[in-house]
Amino acid sequence: MARANLSVTGANQLIGGLKKRATLTDVKNTVKLNGSEMQKNMQRDAPVDTGFLKRSIDYKSENDGFTAHIGVGAHYAPYLIHGTRFAYARDFFRPNYFKQREQFKRDLQRLMR
């Protein structure tokens, strides 16, 4: 299963700032929104032959709503993402991850204002 992690350093300062400016529910909603957007974009960009790959991209909320986990269940997904010597890479995972990561950062910064 292909995975990517986004870690936020300075979580204590973030939580302190959020308590002053926004509620933790706002943060949970931001995580949920960005997680579901990333899932939707990955499904849109996934190559389709039978549709199994697209259906195997799932979103799961963890850590009481503070973590969004988007996973790809198709066993052949790494071959599509990285390519092989016989097939070129058709990466639907990393470009969407990096794009959504920047959007997520902007959304959190907007909450802090």
N, CA, C and O atoms as a MOPAC input file, in Angstrom:
PM7 MOZYME 1SCF
protein

 N      0.84500 1    -1.16400 1     0.00000 1
 C      0.00000 1     0.00000 1     0.00000 1
 C      0.89500 1     1.23400 1     0.00000 1
 O      1.82900 1     1.32400 1     0.79700 1
 N      0.62600 1     2.14800 1    -0.85500 1
 C      1.40000 1     3.39000 1    -0.91500 1
 C      0.95600 1     4.30300 1     0.21900 1
 O     -0.23500 1     4.43600 1     0.50000 1
 N      1.94300 1     4.93500 1     0.86900 1
 C      1.63000 1     5.80800 1     1.99100 1
 C      2.47700 1     7.06100 1     1.92700 1
 O      3.58300 1     7.06100 1     1.38700 1
 N      1.94300 1     8.11500 1     2.48100 1
 C      2.67900 1     9.36400 1     2.65000 1
 C      2.23000 1     9.96800 1     3.95900 1
 O      1.05900 1     9.88800 1     4.33100 1
 N      3.16800 1    10.56800 1     4.64700 1
 C      2.84900 1    11.16400 1     5.93800 1
 C      3.16400 1    12.64500 1     5.91800 1
 O      4.14000 1    13.07500 1     5.30200 1
 N      2.35300 1    13.40600 1     6.58000 1
 C      2.57700 1    14.83500 1     6.77000 1
 C      2.64600 1    15.06300 1     8.26400 1
 O      1.67900 1    14.80700 1     8.98100 1
 N      3.78700 1    15.54400 1     8.73600 1
 C      3.90700 1    15.82300 1    10.15900 1
 C      3.97800 1    17.32400 1    10.36100 1
 O      4.60500 1    18.04900 1     9.58900 1
 N      3.33000 1    17.76400 1    11.40200 1
 C      3.30400 1    19.18400 1    11.74400 1
 C      4.17300 1    19.37000 1    12.96900 1
 O      3.87800 1    18.81500 1    14.02800 1
 N      5.25400 1    20.15200 1    12.84000 1
 C      6.08600 1    20.44600 1    13.99800 1
 C      5.52900 1    21.66600 1    14.70300 1
 O      4.89200 1    22.52000 1    14.08700 1
 N      5.77600 1    21.73600 1    15.99900 1
 C      5.22800 1    22.85600 1    16.77200 1
 C      3.76000 1    22.67000 1    17.07400 1
 O      3.00000 1    23.63800 1    17.07800 1
 N      3.35000 1    21.43800 1    17.32600 1
 C      1.93100 1    21.16400 1    17.55600 1
 C      1.42500 1    21.87400 1    18.80200 1
 O      0.26500 1    22.28500 1    18.84000 1
 N      2.27100 1    22.03100 1    19.83000 1
 C      1.81900 1    22.70200 1    21.05000 1
 C      1.49700 1    24.16400 1    20.78400 1
 O      0.50600 1    24.68800 1    21.29300 1
 N      2.34600 1    24.83700 1    19.97400 1
 C      2.07000 1    26.22400 1    19.62800 1
 C      0.81100 1    26.32000 1    18.78000 1
 O      0.02000 1    27.25300 1    18.92100 1
 N      0.63700 1    25.33900 1    17.89400 1
 C     -0.55300 1    25.32700 1    17.04200 1
 C     -1.81200 1    25.18700 1    17.88800 1
 O     -2.78300 1    25.91600 1    17.68500 1
 N     -1.79800 1    24.26500 1    18.82400 1
 C     -2.97400 1    24.04600 1    19.66300 1
 C     -3.24900 1    25.27800 1    20.51900 1
 O     -4.40000 1    25.67900 1    20.69300 1
 N     -2.17400 1    25.88200 1    21.05700 1
 C     -2.36000 1    27.09200 1    21.85500 1
 C     -2.94200 1    28.22400 1    21.04100 1
 O     -3.83700 1    28.93100 1    21.50500 1
 N     -2.43700 1    28.40500 1    19.82000 1
 C     -2.95100 1    29.45600 1    18.94900 1
 C     -4.37200 1    29.19400 1    18.51300 1
 O     -5.17300 1    30.12100 1    18.39600 1
 N     -4.68800 1    27.93800 1    18.27300 1
 C     -6.03700 1    27.59400 1    17.84300 1
 C     -7.05900 1    27.80600 1    18.95600 1
 O     -8.19900 1    28.19200 1    18.69800 1
 N     -6.64600 1    27.55300 1    20.18000 1
 C     -7.57700 1    27.76000 1    21.29300 1
 C     -7.97300 1    29.22500 1    21.40400 1
 O     -9.08400 1    29.54600 1    21.82700 1
 N     -7.06100 1    30.10600 1    21.02400 1
 C     -7.35900 1    31.53200 1    21.05700 1
 C     -8.20400 1    31.96700 1    19.86600 1
 O     -9.05900 1    32.84200 1    20.00500 1
 N     -7.98000 1    31.37700 1    18.71200 1
 C     -8.57600 1    31.89300 1    17.47700 1
 C     -9.68400 1    31.01300 1    16.88900 1
 O    -10.61300 1    31.51900 1    16.25900 1
 N     -9.58600 1    29.71600 1    17.09400 1
 C    -10.56000 1    28.80400 1    16.48800 1
 C    -10.77700 1    27.62800 1    17.43400 1
 O    -10.04600 1    27.46100 1    18.41000 1
 N    -11.76600 1    26.83300 1    17.14200 1
 C    -12.01100 1    25.65300 1    17.96000 1
 C    -11.33600 1    24.44500 1    17.31600 1
 O    -10.99400 1    24.46400 1    16.13400 1
 N    -11.15500 1    23.40600 1    18.10800 1
 C    -10.56500 1    22.19400 1    17.56800 1
 C    -11.50200 1    21.52000 1    16.57400 1
 O    -11.06100 1    20.74000 1    15.73100 1
 N    -12.77600 1    21.81700 1    16.67200 1
 C    -13.73000 1    21.30500 1    15.68300 1
 C    -13.42300 1    21.87800 1    14.30500 1
 O    -13.57700 1    21.18600 1    13.29900 1
 N    -12.99200 1    23.13100 1    14.25100 1
 C    -12.60000 1    23.73000 1    12.97100 1
 C    -11.41900 1    22.98500 1    12.36500 1
 O    -11.36100 1    22.77800 1    11.15300 1
 N    -10.47900 1    22.58400 1    13.21700 1
 C     -9.31600 1    21.83700 1    12.72700 1
 C     -9.75800 1    20.47600 1    12.20500 1
 O     -9.30500 1    20.04200 1    11.14500 1
 N    -10.63600 1    19.80200 1    12.93600 1
 C    -11.13200 1    18.49800 1    12.49300 1
 C    -11.85500 1    18.62400 1    11.15100 1
 O    -11.69100 1    17.77500 1    10.27500 1
 N    -12.64800 1    19.67300 1    10.99000 1
 C    -13.34500 1    19.88700 1     9.72200 1
 C    -12.35400 1    20.14900 1     8.59100 1
 O    -12.56500 1    19.70100 1     7.46500 1
 N    -11.27100 1    20.87600 1     8.88800 1
 C    -10.24900 1    21.15200 1     7.87900 1
 C     -9.54800 1    19.87100 1     7.46500 1
 O     -9.30400 1    19.64700 1     6.27900 1
 N     -9.22200 1    19.02300 1     8.44600 1
 C     -8.57600 1    17.73500 1     8.14700 1
 C     -9.50400 1    16.87400 1     7.29700 1
 O     -9.07100 1    16.26500 1     6.31800 1
 N    -10.77400 1    16.82500 1     7.67100 1
 C    -11.75400 1    16.01400 1     6.93600 1
 C    -11.93200 1    16.52000 1     5.50200 1
 O    -11.97100 1    15.72900 1     4.55900 1
 N    -12.04000 1    17.83600 1     5.34600 1
 C    -12.21300 1    18.42100 1     4.02400 1
 C    -11.00700 1    18.13200 1     3.12600 1
 O    -11.17600 1    17.71700 1     1.97900 1
 N     -9.80200 1    18.34700 1     3.63800 1
 C     -8.60700 1    18.12200 1     2.83500 1
 C     -8.38800 1    16.64500 1     2.54200 1
 O     -7.92600 1    16.29200 1     1.45700 1
 N     -8.71500 1    15.77700 1     3.49900 1
 C     -8.59400 1    14.33600 1     3.26200 1
 C     -9.53800 1    13.85000 1     2.17900 1
 O     -9.14700 1    13.07500 1     1.30600 1
 N    -10.78100 1    14.30600 1     2.23700 1
 C    -11.74900 1    13.87100 1     1.22600 1
 C    -11.43700 1    14.47500 1    -0.14500 1
 O    -11.67500 1    13.83900 1    -1.17200 1
 N    -10.90300 1    15.70400 1    -0.16400 1
 C    -10.48900 1    16.29200 1    -1.44500 1
 C     -9.34200 1    15.50300 1    -2.06800 1
 O     -9.32800 1    15.26000 1    -3.27500 1
 N     -8.38200 1    15.10700 1    -1.23800 1
 C     -7.25400 1    14.33700 1    -1.75100 1
 C     -7.72700 1    12.99500 1    -2.29200 1
 O     -7.26800 1    12.55700 1    -3.34700 1
 N     -8.62900 1    12.34500 1    -1.59000 1
 C     -9.17200 1    11.07700 1    -2.06800 1
 C     -9.87400 1    11.26200 1    -3.41300 1
 O     -9.66800 1    10.47800 1    -4.33900 1
 N    -10.68800 1    12.28400 1    -3.51500 1
 C    -11.43400 1    12.54600 1    -4.75200 1
 C    -10.47300 1    12.81100 1    -5.92000 1
 O    -10.66700 1    12.29600 1    -7.02100 1
 N     -9.43500 1    13.62200 1    -5.66600 1
 C     -8.48200 1    13.93700 1    -6.72700 1
 C     -7.66700 1    12.71500 1    -7.13300 1
 O     -7.36800 1    12.53400 1    -8.31300 1
 N     -7.30600 1    11.87500 1    -6.16600 1
 C     -6.57000 1    10.65900 1    -6.50500 1
 C     -7.44400 1     9.71400 1    -7.33000 1
 O     -6.96400 1     9.10000 1    -8.28200 1
 N     -8.70900 1     9.59800 1    -6.97300 1
 C     -9.61500 1     8.74400 1    -7.74100 1
 C     -9.81000 1     9.28700 1    -9.14900 1
 O     -9.91400 1     8.51700 1   -10.10400 1
 N     -9.85900 1    10.60700 1    -9.28500 1
 C    -10.01800 1    11.21900 1   -10.59600 1
 C     -8.80900 1    10.93400 1   -11.48200 1
 O     -8.96800 1    10.67000 1   -12.67400 1
 N     -7.59400 1    10.98300 1   -10.91200 1
 C     -6.37000 1    10.83100 1   -11.69300 1
 C     -5.89000 1     9.39300 1   -11.84100 1
 O     -4.95900 1     9.12900 1   -12.60100 1
 N     -6.51000 1     8.46400 1   -11.12800 1
 C     -6.07800 1     7.06200 1   -11.20000 1
 C     -6.39000 1     6.48800 1   -12.57500 1
 O     -7.47100 1     6.71800 1   -13.11700 1
 N     -5.43200 1     5.73300 1   -13.14500 1
 C     -5.71100 1     5.09400 1   -14.43100 1
 C     -6.80600 1     4.04300 1   -14.26600 1
 O     -6.84400 1     3.31800 1   -13.27300 1
 N     -7.68100 1     3.97600 1   -15.24200 1
 C     -8.82300 1     3.08100 1   -15.13900 1
 C     -8.76900 1     2.03100 1   -16.23700 1
 O     -8.71700 1     2.34900 1   -17.42500 1
 N     -8.78100 1     0.78100 1   -15.81500 1
 C     -8.93300 1    -0.33000 1   -16.74400 1
 C    -10.22100 1    -1.06200 1   -16.36000 1
 O    -11.16900 1    -1.14100 1   -17.14100 1
 N    -10.22800 1    -1.58800 1   -15.14700 1
 C    -11.43400 1    -2.25400 1   -14.66100 1
 C    -12.17100 1    -1.41000 1   -13.62000 1
 O    -13.33100 1    -1.68500 1   -13.31600 1
 N    -11.51300 1    -0.39000 1   -13.07200 1
 C    -12.11100 1     0.44800 1   -12.04400 1
 C    -11.77400 1     0.00200 1   -10.63300 1
 O    -12.15300 1     0.66700 1    -9.66900 1
 N    -11.05700 1    -1.12900 1   -10.49100 1
 C    -10.72100 1    -1.63800 1    -9.16200 1
 C     -9.79800 1    -0.68800 1    -8.41600 1
 O     -9.97800 1    -0.45600 1    -7.22100 1
 N     -8.81300 1    -0.14000 1    -9.11000 1
 C     -7.87200 1     0.78100 1    -8.47100 1
 C     -8.59800 1     2.00600 1    -7.93000 1
 O     -8.36700 1     2.42100 1    -6.79400 1
 N     -9.45800 1     2.57200 1    -8.73000 1
 C    -10.20300 1     3.77000 1    -8.32200 1
 C    -11.08200 1     3.48200 1    -7.10000 1
 O    -11.16900 1     4.30500 1    -6.18800 1
 N    -11.72300 1     2.33000 1    -7.08600 1
 C    -12.58200 1     1.96300 1    -5.95900 1
 C    -11.77800 1     1.60900 1    -4.71300 1
 O    -12.30100 1     1.68700 1    -3.60200 1
 N    -10.50700 1     1.21800 1    -4.88100 1
 C     -9.70800 1     0.80100 1    -3.72700 1
 C     -9.07200 1     1.97600 1    -2.98500 1
 O     -8.47100 1     1.77600 1    -1.92900 1
 N     -9.19100 1     3.18200 1    -3.50800 1
 C     -8.66800 1     4.36400 1    -2.82500 1
 C     -9.69400 1     4.77400 1    -1.78200 1
 O    -10.80100 1     5.19800 1    -2.11300 1
 N     -9.30700 1     4.64000 1    -0.50600 1
 C    -10.28000 1     4.91500 1     0.55200 1
 C     -9.75000 1     5.95400 1     1.53200 1
 O     -8.54400 1     6.16500 1     1.66200 1
 N    -10.68700 1     6.58900 1     2.21000 1
 C    -10.41300 1     7.61900 1     3.20600 1
 C    -10.85900 1     7.09800 1     4.55500 1
 O    -11.95800 1     6.56300 1     4.70100 1
 N     -9.97800 1     7.26300 1     5.55400 1
 C    -10.31500 1     6.83500 1     6.90200 1
 C     -9.87400 1     7.92400 1     7.87000 1
 O     -8.75200 1     8.42300 1     7.78200 1
 N    -10.74300 1     8.28400 1     8.77700 1
 C    -10.44300 1     9.28600 1     9.79200 1
 C     -9.92800 1     8.56600 1    11.03500 1
 O    -10.53000 1     7.59200 1    11.48700 1
 N     -8.82000 1     9.04400 1    11.58300 1
 C     -8.21600 1     8.43300 1    12.76300 1
 C     -7.87700 1     9.52100 1    13.77400 1
 O     -7.99100 1    10.71200 1    13.48300 1
 N     -7.46100 1     9.10100 1    14.95800 1
 C     -6.97200 1    10.01200 1    15.98100 1
 C     -8.03200 1    11.05500 1    16.35000 1
 O     -7.73700 1    12.24300 1    16.47400 1
 N     -9.25400 1    10.59100 1    16.51900 1
 C    -10.37500 1    11.45400 1    16.91100 1
 C    -10.63400 1    12.57500 1    15.90300 1
 O    -11.06400 1    13.66600 1    16.27700 1
 N    -10.37100 1    12.30200 1    14.62800 1
 C    -10.65100 1    13.28300 1    13.58800 1
 C     -9.48900 1    14.18500 1    13.23900 1
 O     -9.61900 1    15.02800 1    12.35200 1
 N     -8.34100 1    14.03500 1    13.91700 1
 C     -7.18600 1    14.87400 1    13.63900 1
 C     -6.25000 1    14.26500 1    12.60300 1
 O     -5.26600 1    14.89900 1    12.22100 1
 N     -6.53400 1    13.05600 1    12.14400 1
 C     -5.69900 1    12.38200 1    11.15400 1
 C     -6.58100 1    11.87100 1    10.02300 1
 O     -7.60600 1    11.23100 1    10.25800 1
 N     -6.17800 1    12.15800 1     8.82100 1
 C     -6.85700 1    11.60800 1     7.64400 1
 C     -5.91000 1    10.60800 1     6.99500 1
 O     -4.75800 1    10.93800 1     6.70900 1
 N     -6.37900 1     9.41000 1     6.76600 1
 C     -5.57800 1     8.36200 1     6.14800 1
 C     -6.21700 1     8.01800 1     4.81100 1
 O     -7.35700 1     7.55700 1     4.75000 1
 N     -5.46700 1     8.24800 1     3.74700 1
 C     -5.92300 1     7.88700 1     2.41200 1
 C     -5.04200 1     6.75100 1     1.94500 1
 O     -3.83000 1     6.91700 1     1.80500 1
 N     -5.62900 1     5.62200 1     1.70800 1
 C     -4.86200 1     4.43700 1     1.33000 1
 C     -5.33200 1     3.88100 1     0.00300 1
 O     -6.46500 1     4.09700 1    -0.42800 1
 N     -4.42400 1     3.16100 1    -0.62800 1
 C     -4.73100 1     2.49800 1    -1.89100 1
 C     -4.66100 1     1.00500 1    -1.63700 1
 O     -3.60400 1     0.48100 1    -1.28700 1
 N     -5.76900 1     0.32200 1    -1.80900 1
 C     -5.84700 1    -1.09200 1    -1.48800 1
 C     -5.41800 1    -2.03100 1    -2.60200 1
 O     -5.15700 1    -3.20600 1    -2.34000 1
 N     -5.33900 1    -1.55700 1    -3.82000 1
 C     -4.96200 1    -2.43100 1    -4.93500 1
 C     -3.49400 1    -2.83500 1    -4.78500 1
 O     -2.61900 1    -1.98300 1    -4.63400 1
 N     -3.23900 1    -4.12800 1    -4.83000 1
 C     -1.88200 1    -4.62500 1    -4.62600 1
 C     -0.90600 1    -4.16100 1    -5.70900 1
 O      0.30300 1    -4.15900 1    -5.47800 1
 N     -1.39000 1    -3.77900 1    -6.85400 1
 C     -0.52200 1    -3.37100 1    -7.95500 1
 C     -0.30200 1    -1.86200 1    -8.03100 1
 O      0.34500 1    -1.38100 1    -8.96100 1
 N     -0.83000 1    -1.11300 1    -7.06900 1
 C     -0.69800 1     0.34400 1    -7.08400 1
 C      0.75700 1     0.82100 1    -7.10300 1
 O      1.06100 1     1.75400 1    -7.84500 1
 N      1.68000 1     0.22500 1    -6.31900 1
 C      3.06900 1     0.70300 1    -6.37700 1
 C      3.70100 1     0.58200 1    -7.76500 1
 O      4.55500 1     1.38900 1    -8.13000 1
 N      3.28800 1    -0.41300 1    -8.52900 1
 C      3.83000 1    -0.57300 1    -9.88100 1
 C      3.36200 1     0.55500 1   -10.79600 1
 O      4.09700 1     0.99600 1   -11.68000 1
 N      2.13800 1     1.01300 1   -10.57700 1
 C      1.63900 1     2.14400 1   -11.36200 1
 C      2.29000 1     3.44900 1   -10.92100 1
 O      2.62300 1     4.29600 1   -11.74900 1
 N      2.46800 1     3.60400 1    -9.61800 1
 C      3.03000 1     4.84400 1    -9.08300 1
 C      4.48800 1     5.00500 1    -9.47800 1
 O      4.90200 1     6.08400 1    -9.90200 1
 N      5.26700 1     3.94000 1    -9.34300 1
 C      6.71000 1     4.01900 1    -9.59500 1
 C      7.11700 1     3.54000 1   -10.98000 1
 O      8.19300 1     3.89200 1   -11.46300 1
 N      6.28900 1     2.75700 1   -11.61500 1
 C      6.63000 1     2.18900 1   -12.91100 1
 C      7.47500 1     0.93600 1   -12.75800 1
 O      7.94600 1     0.61300 1   -11.66700 1
 N      7.65700 1     0.24500 1   -13.85800 1
 C      8.52200 1    -0.93300 1   -13.90100 1
 C      9.40400 1    -0.79900 1   -15.13400 1
 O      9.32500 1     0.19000 1   -15.86200 1
 N     10.22400 1    -1.77800 1   -15.35400 1
 C     11.04900 1    -1.69200 1   -16.56500 1
 C     10.21800 1    -1.94300 1   -17.82400 1
 O     10.66800 1    -1.65800 1   -18.93400 1
 N      9.02100 1    -2.46900 1   -17.65400 1
 C      8.15400 1    -2.74300 1   -18.79100 1
 C      7.05100 1    -1.69600 1   -18.97400 1
 O      6.45900 1    -1.60600 1   -20.04900 1
 N      6.77300 1    -0.90800 1   -17.93700 1
 C      5.67800 1     0.07100 1   -18.00100 1
 C      6.13300 1     1.37300 1   -17.35600 1
 O      6.80400 1     1.36100 1   -16.32400 1
 N      5.77300 1     2.47100 1   -17.95500 1
 C      6.13300 1     3.77000 1   -17.40200 1
 C      5.25800 1     4.08400 1   -16.18600 1
 O      4.17300 1     3.52600 1   -16.02300 1
 N      5.74500 1     4.97500 1   -15.35100 1
 C      5.02000 1     5.35600 1   -14.13800 1
 C      3.80900 1     6.22100 1   -14.48700 1
 O      3.89400 1     7.13100 1   -15.31100 1
 N      2.69600 1     5.92100 1   -13.85200 1
 C      1.48200 1     6.72900 1   -13.98200 1
 C      1.06100 1     7.12900 1   -12.56800 1
 O      0.08500 1     6.62700 1   -12.01100 1
 N      1.84500 1     8.05900 1   -12.01500 1
 C      1.70000 1     8.42200 1   -10.61400 1
 C      0.46800 1     9.29300 1   -10.38900 1
 O      0.40500 1    10.43300 1   -10.85000 1
 N     -0.48700 1     8.75300 1    -9.69100 1
 C     -1.69600 1     9.47900 1    -9.32000 1
 C     -1.66000 1     9.85200 1    -7.84500 1
 O     -2.54700 1    10.55700 1    -7.36400 1
 N     -0.64100 1     9.38600 1    -7.11900 1
 C     -0.58700 1     9.55500 1    -5.67900 1
 C      0.19100 1    10.79900 1    -5.26100 1
 O     -0.37000 1    11.71000 1    -4.65100 1
 N      1.47600 1    10.83800 1    -5.58500 1
 C      2.34100 1    11.91800 1    -5.08400 1
 C      1.96100 1    13.31000 1    -5.56400 1
 O      1.95500 1    14.23000 1    -4.74500 1
 N      1.64600 1    13.52600 1    -6.83200 1
 C      1.26600 1    14.89200 1    -7.23000 1
 C      0.05900 1    15.41700 1    -6.44600 1
 O      0.02900 1    16.58200 1    -6.04900 1
 N     -0.91800 1    14.56300 1    -6.22900 1
 C     -2.09200 1    14.98100 1    -5.46000 1
 C     -1.75000 1    15.19300 1    -3.99300 1
 O     -2.29400 1    16.09300 1    -3.35300 1
 N     -0.85500 1    14.37400 1    -3.45800 1
 C     -0.43000 1    14.53800 1    -2.07000 1
 C      0.24600 1    15.89800 1    -1.87300 1
 O     -0.09900 1    16.63200 1    -0.94700 1
 N      1.20400 1    16.23500 1    -2.73800 1
 C      1.93600 1    17.48600 1    -2.57700 1
 C      1.03000 1    18.70100 1    -2.79700 1
 O      1.17200 1    19.71600 1    -2.11600 1
 N      0.11100 1    18.59400 1    -3.73800 1
 C     -0.83900 1    19.68400 1    -3.98600 1
 C     -1.75400 1    19.88400 1    -2.77600 1
 O     -1.98900 1    21.01700 1    -2.35600 1
 N     -2.26400 1    18.80000 1    -2.22300 1
 C     -3.16900 1    18.89600 1    -1.09100 1
 C     -2.43600 1    19.31400 1     0.17500 1
 O     -3.01100 1    19.98600 1     1.03100 1
 N     -1.17700 1    18.92600 1     0.30100 1
 C     -0.38800 1    19.32300 1     1.46600 1
 C     -0.27800 1    20.84100 1     1.54500 1
 O     -0.42200 1    21.42100 1     2.62200 1
 N     -0.02300 1    21.48200 1     0.41600 1
 C      0.07300 1    22.94300 1     0.40100 1
 C     -1.27300 1    23.59100 1     0.72300 1
 O     -1.32900 1    24.59000 1     1.44000 1
 N     -2.34500 1    23.02500 1     0.19700 1
 C     -3.68500 1    23.55100 1     0.49800 1
 C     -3.99700 1    23.40300 1     1.98300 1
 O     -4.57300 1    24.30600 1     2.59100 1
 N     -3.62300 1    22.27900 1     2.56300 1
 C     -3.85600 1    22.03100 1     3.97700 1
 C     -3.10400 1    23.05000 1     4.84300 1
 O     -3.65000 1    23.56800 1     5.81700 1
 N     -1.86800 1    23.32400 1     4.48600 1
 C     -1.09000 1    24.32800 1     5.21600 1
 C     -1.75700 1    25.69900 1     5.14100 1
 O     -1.84700 1    26.40500 1     6.14600 1
 N     -2.22700 1    26.07700 1     3.94700 1
 C     -2.91100 1    27.36300 1     3.79700 1
 C     -4.19300 1    27.41200 1     4.63400 1
 O     -4.50100 1    28.43300 1     5.24900 1
 N     -4.92800 1    26.31400 1     4.65200 1
 C     -6.16500 1    26.27400 1     5.43700 1
 C     -5.88000 1    26.41600 1     6.93200 1
 O     -6.61300 1    27.11100 1     7.63600 1
 N     -4.82300 1    25.76500 1     7.42200 1
 C     -4.47100 1    25.89200 1     8.83300 1
 C     -3.99100 1    27.30600 1     9.15700 1
 O     -4.30100 1    27.84300 1    10.22100 1
 N     -3.24500 1    27.89600 1     8.25000 1
 C     -2.79600 1    29.27300 1     8.47900 1
 C     -3.97800 1    30.23900 1     8.51800 1
 O     -3.97600 1    31.19400 1     9.29400 1
 N     -4.98200 1    29.99200 1     7.68500 1
 C     -6.17100 1    30.82900 1     7.68400 1
 C     -6.92700 1    30.69300 1     9.01800 1
 O     -7.50700 1    31.66500 1     9.50200 1
 N     -6.92000 1    29.50400 1     9.60000 1
 C     -7.55500 1    29.32000 1    10.90700 1
 C     -6.81300 1    30.09400 1    11.99600 1
 O     -7.42500 1    30.56800 1    12.95300 1
 N     -5.51100 1    30.22000 1    11.84700 1
 C     -4.69300 1    30.88800 1    12.87000 1
 C     -4.85700 1    32.40600 1    12.85000 1
 O     -4.51400 1    33.05900 1    13.83500 1
 N     -5.35600 1    32.97700 1    11.79100 1
 C     -5.50100 1    34.43600 1    11.70100 1
 C     -6.65300 1    34.94500 1    12.47800 1
 O     -6.90000 1    36.15100 1    12.49700 1

